[in-house]
């Protein structure tokens, strides 16, 4: 697996592969990889012949400077993991390269970026959609894989690609869980042992609500209350939101009569965690 830092090196590697008739897959990441990321690389590998992974801790998507500074980085470890799961090229741009001098062109996906994570983290999605469109322009891949764990982010990217006619196929990667049900996240390493145990309440609540849904419950308020009851089980948990939303618009649903997601966000021992389950009708 090759490492590149500049746009010129990246373009020449991708150009060479394309000339050999290879389909290019792309997985953008902020590094500190876990099994969830590696599952996205494996999906890219099964849909493309040459897989580019980027590692860029994007300053523009952190509304909290401390959160940005605390973001874990370990390129040597990430590189080894990527090599073993078959990535072909690792692209590690610098902030100066991504946001050139006088940078002022931002991408905003208006409606999908407003609620939920957007309301909790002002400016976050503007940073995400901007960096993803810059990375798409640099890599020029045929397809890119985004995880369902960050479901709002995934929907936003799908909408951006449709609206801006980006010539790239977006592939959804299913959420990957630890054996105790906790959704995999780079933030999990920041949980204290007690908070790590408390973090199970998010998925426990979602699974309980999902069971209720499978049993015929369609009232969103009742499904949300099931999640909230689990979150209330630990003093370490500060719930931020739990909501049943339409898959496509992310608008709240009173009754689940169309494909929906049950979203949850909470801080657990000071670490912000997200999780969700699909409610398929
Ligand atoms: O999901 C992430 O890791 C980031 O938001 C992304 C898509 C790599 C953009 O910085």
py3Dmol code that shows the C-alpha trace and the ligand (Angstrom):
import py3Dmol

protein = """\
ATOM      1  CA  UNK A   1       0.000   0.000   0.000  1.00  0.00           C
ATOM      2  CA  UNK A   2       1.383   3.356  -1.081  1.00  0.00           C
ATOM      3  CA  UNK A   3       1.182   6.542   1.043  1.00  0.00           C
ATOM      4  CA  UNK A   4       0.741   9.928  -0.657  1.00  0.00           C
ATOM      5  CA  UNK A   5       0.425  13.450   0.709  1.00  0.00           C
ATOM      6  CA  UNK A   6       0.015  15.730  -2.310  1.00  0.00           C
ATOM      7  CA  UNK A   7      -2.772  16.161  -4.847  1.00  0.00           C
ATOM      8  CA  UNK A   8      -0.296  15.567  -7.688  1.00  0.00           C
ATOM      9  CA  UNK A   9       0.878  12.190  -6.300  1.00  0.00           C
ATOM     10  CA  UNK A  10      -2.716  11.149  -5.603  1.00  0.00           C
ATOM     11  CA  UNK A  11      -3.869  12.070  -9.110  1.00  0.00           C
ATOM     12  CA  UNK A  12      -1.014  10.251 -10.778  1.00  0.00           C
ATOM     13  CA  UNK A  13      -1.702   7.004  -8.815  1.00  0.00           C
ATOM     14  CA  UNK A  14      -5.446   7.171  -9.489  1.00  0.00           C
ATOM     15  CA  UNK A  15      -4.895   8.101 -13.155  1.00  0.00           C
ATOM     16  CA  UNK A  16      -2.539   5.140 -13.653  1.00  0.00           C
ATOM     17  CA  UNK A  17      -5.071   2.718 -12.120  1.00  0.00           C
ATOM     18  CA  UNK A  18      -7.899   4.095 -14.197  1.00  0.00           C
ATOM     19  CA  UNK A  19      -5.819   3.726 -17.363  1.00  0.00           C
ATOM     20  CA  UNK A  20      -5.428   0.057 -16.446  1.00  0.00           C
ATOM     21  CA  UNK A  21      -9.225  -0.160 -16.528  1.00  0.00           C
ATOM     22  CA  UNK A  22      -9.643  -0.325 -12.760  1.00  0.00           C
ATOM     23  CA  UNK A  23     -12.718   0.963 -10.920  1.00  0.00           C
ATOM     24  CA  UNK A  24     -11.703   3.332  -8.104  1.00  0.00           C
ATOM     25  CA  UNK A  25     -13.267   3.072  -4.626  1.00  0.00           C
ATOM     26  CA  UNK A  26     -12.840   5.633  -1.865  1.00  0.00           C
ATOM     27  CA  UNK A  27     -13.249   5.575   1.928  1.00  0.00           C
ATOM     28  CA  UNK A  28     -12.754   8.961   3.636  1.00  0.00           C
ATOM     29  CA  UNK A  29     -11.815   8.720   7.341  1.00  0.00           C
ATOM     30  CA  UNK A  30     -10.390  10.774  10.162  1.00  0.00           C
ATOM     31  CA  UNK A  31      -8.125   7.902  11.178  1.00  0.00           C
ATOM     32  CA  UNK A  32      -7.793   5.988  14.443  1.00  0.00           C
ATOM     33  CA  UNK A  33      -9.426   3.146  12.610  1.00  0.00           C
ATOM     34  CA  UNK A  34     -11.542   0.394  14.104  1.00  0.00           C
ATOM     35  CA  UNK A  35     -13.414  -2.619  12.715  1.00  0.00           C
ATOM     36  CA  UNK A  36     -16.224  -0.304  11.558  1.00  0.00           C
ATOM     37  CA  UNK A  37     -13.853   1.565   9.222  1.00  0.00           C
ATOM     38  CA  UNK A  38     -12.232  -1.670   8.064  1.00  0.00           C
ATOM     39  CA  UNK A  39     -15.669  -3.029   7.136  1.00  0.00           C
ATOM     40  CA  UNK A  40     -16.105   0.046   4.872  1.00  0.00           C
ATOM     41  CA  UNK A  41     -12.735  -0.652   3.235  1.00  0.00           C
ATOM     42  CA  UNK A  42     -13.787  -4.272   2.651  1.00  0.00           C
ATOM     43  CA  UNK A  43     -17.048  -3.097   1.060  1.00  0.00           C
ATOM     44  CA  UNK A  44     -15.059  -0.697  -1.156  1.00  0.00           C
ATOM     45  CA  UNK A  45     -12.740  -3.565  -2.065  1.00  0.00           C
ATOM     46  CA  UNK A  46     -15.705  -5.702  -3.132  1.00  0.00           C
ATOM     47  CA  UNK A  47     -17.159  -2.894  -5.306  1.00  0.00           C
ATOM     48  CA  UNK A  48     -13.935  -1.540  -6.818  1.00  0.00           C
ATOM     49  CA  UNK A  49     -10.518  -2.732  -8.022  1.00  0.00           C
ATOM     50  CA  UNK A  50      -8.378   0.013  -6.468  1.00  0.00           C
ATOM     51  CA  UNK A  51      -9.243   1.446  -3.041  1.00  0.00           C
ATOM     52  CA  UNK A  52      -8.092   4.846  -1.796  1.00  0.00           C
ATOM     53  CA  UNK A  53      -8.473   5.642   1.926  1.00  0.00           C
ATOM     54  CA  UNK A  54      -7.932   9.167   3.223  1.00  0.00           C
ATOM     55  CA  UNK A  55      -6.995  10.122   6.770  1.00  0.00           C
ATOM     56  CA  UNK A  56      -7.682  13.755   7.502  1.00  0.00           C
ATOM     57  CA  UNK A  57      -8.788  15.094  10.875  1.00  0.00           C
ATOM     58  CA  UNK A  58     -10.889  17.878   9.462  1.00  0.00           C
ATOM     59  CA  UNK A  59     -10.646  20.994  11.658  1.00  0.00           C
ATOM     60  CA  UNK A  60     -13.696  22.528   9.955  1.00  0.00           C
ATOM     61  CA  UNK A  61     -16.106  19.941  11.326  1.00  0.00           C
ATOM     62  CA  UNK A  62     -15.199  20.367  14.997  1.00  0.00           C
ATOM     63  CA  UNK A  63     -17.190  23.068  16.699  1.00  0.00           C
ATOM     64  CA  UNK A  64     -15.304  22.340  19.929  1.00  0.00           C
ATOM     65  CA  UNK A  65     -11.547  23.042  19.777  1.00  0.00           C
ATOM     66  CA  UNK A  66     -10.884  20.658  22.701  1.00  0.00           C
ATOM     67  CA  UNK A  67     -12.669  17.835  20.868  1.00  0.00           C
ATOM     68  CA  UNK A  68     -10.441  18.481  17.819  1.00  0.00           C
ATOM     69  CA  UNK A  69      -7.272  18.549  19.915  1.00  0.00           C
ATOM     70  CA  UNK A  70      -8.279  15.364  21.785  1.00  0.00           C
ATOM     71  CA  UNK A  71      -8.954  13.448  18.544  1.00  0.00           C
ATOM     72  CA  UNK A  72      -6.649  10.379  18.619  1.00  0.00           C
ATOM     73  CA  UNK A  73      -4.100   9.964  15.794  1.00  0.00           C
ATOM     74  CA  UNK A  74      -1.948   6.885  15.070  1.00  0.00           C
ATOM     75  CA  UNK A  75      -0.982   6.745  11.402  1.00  0.00           C
ATOM     76  CA  UNK A  76       1.454   3.804  11.791  1.00  0.00           C
ATOM     77  CA  UNK A  77      -1.252   1.621  13.358  1.00  0.00           C
ATOM     78  CA  UNK A  78      -3.896   2.746  10.818  1.00  0.00           C
ATOM     79  CA  UNK A  79      -1.554   2.098   7.923  1.00  0.00           C
ATOM     80  CA  UNK A  80      -0.882  -1.462   9.087  1.00  0.00           C
ATOM     81  CA  UNK A  81      -4.616  -2.164   9.516  1.00  0.00           C
ATOM     82  CA  UNK A  82      -5.369  -0.780   6.057  1.00  0.00           C
ATOM     83  CA  UNK A  83      -2.606  -2.818   4.465  1.00  0.00           C
ATOM     84  CA  UNK A  84      -3.978  -6.036   5.975  1.00  0.00           C
ATOM     85  CA  UNK A  85      -7.472  -5.399   4.665  1.00  0.00           C
ATOM     86  CA  UNK A  86      -6.343  -4.680   1.124  1.00  0.00           C
ATOM     87  CA  UNK A  87      -6.431  -0.870   0.726  1.00  0.00           C
ATOM     88  CA  UNK A  88      -4.252   0.220  -2.201  1.00  0.00           C
ATOM     89  CA  UNK A  89      -3.488   3.855  -1.468  1.00  0.00           C
ATOM     90  CA  UNK A  90      -3.444   5.930   1.720  1.00  0.00           C
ATOM     91  CA  UNK A  91      -3.913   9.649   1.165  1.00  0.00           C
ATOM     92  CA  UNK A  92      -2.903  11.899   4.092  1.00  0.00           C
ATOM     93  CA  UNK A  93      -3.363  15.527   3.050  1.00  0.00           C
ATOM     94  CA  UNK A  94      -2.347  18.507   5.185  1.00  0.00           C
ATOM     95  CA  UNK A  95      -4.880  21.131   6.364  1.00  0.00           C
ATOM     96  CA  UNK A  96      -2.972  23.728   4.276  1.00  0.00           C
ATOM     97  CA  UNK A  97      -3.494  21.643   1.152  1.00  0.00           C
ATOM     98  CA  UNK A  98      -7.203  20.940   1.783  1.00  0.00           C
ATOM     99  CA  UNK A  99      -8.018  24.522   2.782  1.00  0.00           C
ATOM    100  CA  UNK A 100      -5.742  26.565   0.526  1.00  0.00           C
ATOM    101  CA  UNK A 101      -4.887  30.235   1.103  1.00  0.00           C
ATOM    102  CA  UNK A 102      -7.963  32.476   1.153  1.00  0.00           C
ATOM    103  CA  UNK A 103     -10.304  29.474   1.289  1.00  0.00           C
ATOM    104  CA  UNK A 104     -13.949  30.657   1.254  1.00  0.00           C
ATOM    105  CA  UNK A 105     -16.061  28.174  -0.722  1.00  0.00           C
ATOM    106  CA  UNK A 106     -18.283  26.198   1.632  1.00  0.00           C
ATOM    107  CA  UNK A 107     -20.860  23.531   0.789  1.00  0.00           C
ATOM    108  CA  UNK A 108     -24.053  23.469   2.868  1.00  0.00           C
ATOM    109  CA  UNK A 109     -26.787  20.868   2.554  1.00  0.00           C
ATOM    110  CA  UNK A 110     -29.456  23.175   3.936  1.00  0.00           C
ATOM    111  CA  UNK A 111     -32.287  21.101   5.376  1.00  0.00           C
ATOM    112  CA  UNK A 112     -30.606  17.809   6.215  1.00  0.00           C
ATOM    113  CA  UNK A 113     -27.837  19.582   8.128  1.00  0.00           C
ATOM    114  CA  UNK A 114     -30.172  21.550  10.420  1.00  0.00           C
ATOM    115  CA  UNK A 115     -31.674  19.096  12.944  1.00  0.00           C
ATOM    116  CA  UNK A 116     -30.196  16.503  15.346  1.00  0.00           C
ATOM    117  CA  UNK A 117     -26.394  16.580  15.099  1.00  0.00           C
ATOM    118  CA  UNK A 118     -26.614  19.882  13.221  1.00  0.00           C
ATOM    119  CA  UNK A 119     -28.507  21.516  16.088  1.00  0.00           C
ATOM    120  CA  UNK A 120     -26.122  20.102  18.715  1.00  0.00           C
ATOM    121  CA  UNK A 121     -22.963  20.951  16.779  1.00  0.00           C
ATOM    122  CA  UNK A 122     -23.409  24.187  14.813  1.00  0.00           C
ATOM    123  CA  UNK A 123     -21.222  24.281  11.694  1.00  0.00           C
ATOM    124  CA  UNK A 124     -20.309  20.582  11.935  1.00  0.00           C
ATOM    125  CA  UNK A 125     -22.068  19.472   8.765  1.00  0.00           C
ATOM    126  CA  UNK A 126     -20.891  22.476   6.766  1.00  0.00           C
ATOM    127  CA  UNK A 127     -17.369  21.232   7.574  1.00  0.00           C
ATOM    128  CA  UNK A 128     -18.265  17.645   6.627  1.00  0.00           C
ATOM    129  CA  UNK A 129     -19.978  18.400   3.297  1.00  0.00           C
ATOM    130  CA  UNK A 130     -17.213  20.829   2.321  1.00  0.00           C
ATOM    131  CA  UNK A 131     -14.337  18.468   3.069  1.00  0.00           C
ATOM    132  CA  UNK A 132     -16.094  15.514   1.444  1.00  0.00           C
ATOM    133  CA  UNK A 133     -16.682  17.471  -1.763  1.00  0.00           C
ATOM    134  CA  UNK A 134     -13.019  18.586  -1.769  1.00  0.00           C
ATOM    135  CA  UNK A 135     -11.901  14.978  -1.237  1.00  0.00           C
ATOM    136  CA  UNK A 136     -14.265  13.758  -3.975  1.00  0.00           C
ATOM    137  CA  UNK A 137     -12.733  16.315  -6.363  1.00  0.00           C
ATOM    138  CA  UNK A 138      -9.214  15.278  -5.434  1.00  0.00           C
ATOM    139  CA  UNK A 139      -9.691  11.505  -5.560  1.00  0.00           C
ATOM    140  CA  UNK A 140     -12.113  11.298  -8.535  1.00  0.00           C
ATOM    141  CA  UNK A 141     -13.344   7.872  -7.417  1.00  0.00           C
ATOM    142  CA  UNK A 142     -16.177   5.905  -9.018  1.00  0.00           C
ATOM    143  CA  UNK A 143     -17.702   4.985  -5.666  1.00  0.00           C
ATOM    144  CA  UNK A 144     -17.321   5.933  -2.001  1.00  0.00           C
ATOM    145  CA  UNK A 145     -18.451   4.091   1.118  1.00  0.00           C
ATOM    146  CA  UNK A 146     -19.998   5.822   4.160  1.00  0.00           C
ATOM    147  CA  UNK A 147     -21.114   4.097   7.347  1.00  0.00           C
ATOM    148  CA  UNK A 148     -24.693   4.010   8.598  1.00  0.00           C
ATOM    149  CA  UNK A 149     -23.448   4.717  12.124  1.00  0.00           C
ATOM    150  CA  UNK A 150     -23.383   8.420  11.246  1.00  0.00           C
ATOM    151  CA  UNK A 151     -26.738   8.179   9.552  1.00  0.00           C
ATOM    152  CA  UNK A 152     -27.391  11.908   9.226  1.00  0.00           C
ATOM    153  CA  UNK A 153     -23.955  12.376   7.669  1.00  0.00           C
ATOM    154  CA  UNK A 154     -24.653   9.559   5.217  1.00  0.00           C
ATOM    155  CA  UNK A 155     -28.001  11.070   4.144  1.00  0.00           C
ATOM    156  CA  UNK A 156     -26.416  14.487   3.790  1.00  0.00           C
ATOM    157  CA  UNK A 157     -23.678  13.129   1.497  1.00  0.00           C
ATOM    158  CA  UNK A 158     -26.248  11.235  -0.597  1.00  0.00           C
ATOM    159  CA  UNK A 159     -28.253  14.457  -0.981  1.00  0.00           C
ATOM    160  CA  UNK A 160     -25.156  16.523  -1.814  1.00  0.00           C
ATOM    161  CA  UNK A 161     -24.119  14.031  -4.503  1.00  0.00           C
ATOM    162  CA  UNK A 162     -27.621  14.137  -6.020  1.00  0.00           C
ATOM    163  CA  UNK A 163     -27.943  17.948  -5.831  1.00  0.00           C
ATOM    164  CA  UNK A 164     -24.453  18.793  -7.134  1.00  0.00           C
ATOM    165  CA  UNK A 165     -24.509  15.982  -9.737  1.00  0.00           C
ATOM    166  CA  UNK A 166     -21.258  14.558  -8.355  1.00  0.00           C
ATOM    167  CA  UNK A 167     -20.164  11.693 -10.569  1.00  0.00           C
ATOM    168  CA  UNK A 168     -19.761   9.165  -7.786  1.00  0.00           C
ATOM    169  CA  UNK A 169     -21.822   6.270  -6.412  1.00  0.00           C
ATOM    170  CA  UNK A 170     -22.417   6.339  -2.654  1.00  0.00           C
ATOM    171  CA  UNK A 171     -22.501   2.920  -1.008  1.00  0.00           C
ATOM    172  CA  UNK A 172     -23.944   2.448   2.489  1.00  0.00           C
ATOM    173  CA  UNK A 173     -21.884   0.440   4.991  1.00  0.00           C
ATOM    174  CA  UNK A 174     -23.889  -1.223   7.796  1.00  0.00           C
ATOM    175  CA  UNK A 175     -23.185  -0.147  11.390  1.00  0.00           C
ATOM    176  CA  UNK A 176     -20.710  -2.471  13.145  1.00  0.00           C
ATOM    177  CA  UNK A 177     -21.085  -3.240  16.865  1.00  0.00           C
ATOM    178  CA  UNK A 178     -18.806  -4.476  19.637  1.00  0.00           C
ATOM    179  CA  UNK A 179     -19.845  -7.877  21.053  1.00  0.00           C
ATOM    180  CA  UNK A 180     -21.795  -6.140  23.861  1.00  0.00           C
ATOM    181  CA  UNK A 181     -23.813  -4.111  21.338  1.00  0.00           C
ATOM    182  CA  UNK A 182     -21.992  -0.761  21.622  1.00  0.00           C
ATOM    183  CA  UNK A 183     -21.648   0.893  18.188  1.00  0.00           C
ATOM    184  CA  UNK A 184     -18.001   1.030  17.103  1.00  0.00           C
ATOM    185  CA  UNK A 185     -16.571   4.538  17.233  1.00  0.00           C
ATOM    186  CA  UNK A 186     -13.126   6.113  17.462  1.00  0.00           C
ATOM    187  CA  UNK A 187     -14.454   7.889  20.547  1.00  0.00           C
ATOM    188  CA  UNK A 188     -14.990   4.634  22.491  1.00  0.00           C
ATOM    189  CA  UNK A 189     -11.318   4.619  23.557  1.00  0.00           C
ATOM    190  CA  UNK A 190     -12.005   7.821  25.509  1.00  0.00           C
ATOM    191  CA  UNK A 191     -14.636   6.128  27.719  1.00  0.00           C
ATOM    192  CA  UNK A 192     -13.624   5.297  31.311  1.00  0.00           C
ATOM    193  CA  UNK A 193     -14.297   1.635  32.283  1.00  0.00           C
ATOM    194  CA  UNK A 194     -17.530   2.743  34.065  1.00  0.00           C
ATOM    195  CA  UNK A 195     -18.648   4.870  31.106  1.00  0.00           C
ATOM    196  CA  UNK A 196     -17.884   1.989  28.726  1.00  0.00           C
ATOM    197  CA  UNK A 197     -20.352  -0.176  30.683  1.00  0.00           C
ATOM    198  CA  UNK A 198     -22.930   2.649  30.792  1.00  0.00           C
ATOM    199  CA  UNK A 199     -22.554   3.120  27.000  1.00  0.00           C
ATOM    200  CA  UNK A 200     -24.376  -0.199  26.507  1.00  0.00           C
ATOM    201  CA  UNK A 201     -27.621   1.576  27.421  1.00  0.00           C
ATOM    202  CA  UNK A 202     -27.777   3.277  24.013  1.00  0.00           C
ATOM    203  CA  UNK A 203     -27.919   0.060  21.996  1.00  0.00           C
ATOM    204  CA  UNK A 204     -29.957  -1.704  24.695  1.00  0.00           C
ATOM    205  CA  UNK A 205     -32.587   1.015  24.436  1.00  0.00           C
ATOM    206  CA  UNK A 206     -32.562   0.892  20.641  1.00  0.00           C
ATOM    207  CA  UNK A 207     -32.856  -2.902  20.562  1.00  0.00           C
ATOM    208  CA  UNK A 208     -35.733  -2.821  23.064  1.00  0.00           C
ATOM    209  CA  UNK A 209     -37.545  -0.251  20.915  1.00  0.00           C
ATOM    210  CA  UNK A 210     -36.783  -2.261  17.774  1.00  0.00           C
ATOM    211  CA  UNK A 211     -38.320  -5.322  19.439  1.00  0.00           C
ATOM    212  CA  UNK A 212     -41.410  -3.284  20.274  1.00  0.00           C
ATOM    213  CA  UNK A 213     -41.554  -2.143  16.641  1.00  0.00           C
ATOM    214  CA  UNK A 214     -41.275  -5.749  15.422  1.00  0.00           C
ATOM    215  CA  UNK A 215     -44.121  -6.593  17.780  1.00  0.00           C
ATOM    216  CA  UNK A 216     -46.308  -4.016  16.006  1.00  0.00           C
ATOM    217  CA  UNK A 217     -45.703  -0.773  17.949  1.00  0.00           C
ATOM    218  CA  UNK A 218     -45.868   2.156  15.492  1.00  0.00           C
ATOM    219  CA  UNK A 219     -46.227   5.050  17.934  1.00  0.00           C
ATOM    220  CA  UNK A 220     -42.921   6.962  17.831  1.00  0.00           C
ATOM    221  CA  UNK A 221     -43.406   8.536  21.258  1.00  0.00           C
ATOM    222  CA  UNK A 222     -43.641   5.065  22.832  1.00  0.00           C
ATOM    223  CA  UNK A 223     -40.572   3.824  20.953  1.00  0.00           C
ATOM    224  CA  UNK A 224     -38.624   6.911  22.059  1.00  0.00           C
ATOM    225  CA  UNK A 225     -39.731   6.452  25.680  1.00  0.00           C
ATOM    226  CA  UNK A 226     -38.307   2.916  25.604  1.00  0.00           C
ATOM    227  CA  UNK A 227     -34.904   4.332  24.624  1.00  0.00           C
ATOM    228  CA  UNK A 228     -35.105   7.149  27.174  1.00  0.00           C
ATOM    229  CA  UNK A 229     -35.898   4.673  29.969  1.00  0.00           C
ATOM    230  CA  UNK A 230     -32.630   2.832  29.237  1.00  0.00           C
ATOM    231  CA  UNK A 231     -30.640   6.071  29.079  1.00  0.00           C
ATOM    232  CA  UNK A 232     -32.015   7.024  32.509  1.00  0.00           C
ATOM    233  CA  UNK A 233     -30.450   3.883  33.990  1.00  0.00           C
ATOM    234  CA  UNK A 234     -27.038   5.522  34.532  1.00  0.00           C
ATOM    235  CA  UNK A 235     -26.043   8.854  36.054  1.00  0.00           C
ATOM    236  CA  UNK A 236     -23.086   8.936  33.658  1.00  0.00           C
ATOM    237  CA  UNK A 237     -25.453   9.409  30.704  1.00  0.00           C
ATOM    238  CA  UNK A 238     -26.677  12.804  29.574  1.00  0.00           C
ATOM    239  CA  UNK A 239     -29.187  12.195  26.795  1.00  0.00           C
ATOM    240  CA  UNK A 240     -29.136  14.687  23.913  1.00  0.00           C
ATOM    241  CA  UNK A 241     -31.862  13.375  21.651  1.00  0.00           C
ATOM    242  CA  UNK A 242     -33.781  10.230  20.810  1.00  0.00           C
ATOM    243  CA  UNK A 243     -36.094  10.475  17.812  1.00  0.00           C
ATOM    244  CA  UNK A 244     -37.902   8.454  15.179  1.00  0.00           C
ATOM    245  CA  UNK A 245     -37.251  10.107  11.813  1.00  0.00           C
ATOM    246  CA  UNK A 246     -38.092   9.443   8.172  1.00  0.00           C
ATOM    247  CA  UNK A 247     -35.124   7.758   6.446  1.00  0.00           C
ATOM    248  CA  UNK A 248     -35.094  10.183   3.546  1.00  0.00           C
ATOM    249  CA  UNK A 249     -35.835  13.595   5.097  1.00  0.00           C
ATOM    250  CA  UNK A 250     -34.822  12.960   8.729  1.00  0.00           C
ATOM    251  CA  UNK A 251     -38.052  14.722   9.779  1.00  0.00           C
ATOM    252  CA  UNK A 252     -39.672  13.418  12.972  1.00  0.00           C
ATOM    253  CA  UNK A 253     -42.503  10.927  12.475  1.00  0.00           C
ATOM    254  CA  UNK A 254     -45.413  10.627  14.901  1.00  0.00           C
ATOM    255  CA  UNK A 255     -46.252   7.176  13.508  1.00  0.00           C
ATOM    256  CA  UNK A 256     -43.906   4.824  11.670  1.00  0.00           C
ATOM    257  CA  UNK A 257     -45.717   4.404   8.368  1.00  0.00           C
ATOM    258  CA  UNK A 258     -42.660   4.723   6.094  1.00  0.00           C
ATOM    259  CA  UNK A 259     -39.014   3.561   6.323  1.00  0.00           C
ATOM    260  CA  UNK A 260     -37.605   5.207   9.444  1.00  0.00           C
ATOM    261  CA  UNK A 261     -34.575   5.402  11.727  1.00  0.00           C
ATOM    262  CA  UNK A 262     -34.535   5.589  15.459  1.00  0.00           C
ATOM    263  CA  UNK A 263     -31.647   7.949  16.271  1.00  0.00           C
ATOM    264  CA  UNK A 264     -30.019   8.472  19.640  1.00  0.00           C
ATOM    265  CA  UNK A 265     -27.222  10.754  20.880  1.00  0.00           C
ATOM    266  CA  UNK A 266     -25.926  11.113  24.416  1.00  0.00           C
ATOM    267  CA  UNK A 267     -22.784  12.006  26.285  1.00  0.00           C
ATOM    268  CA  UNK A 268     -21.562   9.125  28.418  1.00  0.00           C
ATOM    269  CA  UNK A 269     -18.993  10.143  31.030  1.00  0.00           C
ATOM    270  CA  UNK A 270     -18.352  13.260  28.943  1.00  0.00           C
ATOM    271  CA  UNK A 271     -17.873  11.398  25.615  1.00  0.00           C
ATOM    272  CA  UNK A 272     -20.435  12.042  22.902  1.00  0.00           C
ATOM    273  CA  UNK A 273     -21.855   8.851  21.347  1.00  0.00           C
ATOM    274  CA  UNK A 274     -24.328   8.248  18.508  1.00  0.00           C
ATOM    275  CA  UNK A 275     -26.276   5.168  17.553  1.00  0.00           C
ATOM    276  CA  UNK A 276     -29.300   4.232  15.449  1.00  0.00           C
ATOM    277  CA  UNK A 277     -31.415   1.347  14.184  1.00  0.00           C
ATOM    278  CA  UNK A 278     -33.489   1.018  11.027  1.00  0.00           C
ATOM    279  CA  UNK A 279     -37.262   0.622  11.404  1.00  0.00           C
ATOM    280  CA  UNK A 280     -38.210  -1.002   8.122  1.00  0.00           C
ATOM    281  CA  UNK A 281     -41.903  -1.002   7.147  1.00  0.00           C
TER     282      UNK A 281
END
"""
ligand_1 = """\
10
LIG
O -17.124 10.232 9.265
C -15.994 10.768 9.278
O -15.000 10.178 9.708
C -15.846 12.189 8.755
O -16.952 12.967 9.055
C -15.504 12.262 7.256
C -16.625 11.690 6.404
C -14.221 11.486 6.981
C -15.280 13.707 6.832
O -14.238 14.300 7.538
"""
view = py3Dmol.view(width=600, height=400)
view.addModel(protein, "pdb")
view.setStyle({"model": 0}, {"cartoon": {"style": "trace"}})
view.addModel(ligand_1, "xyz")
view.setStyle({"model": 1}, {"stick": {}})
view.zoomTo()
view.show()
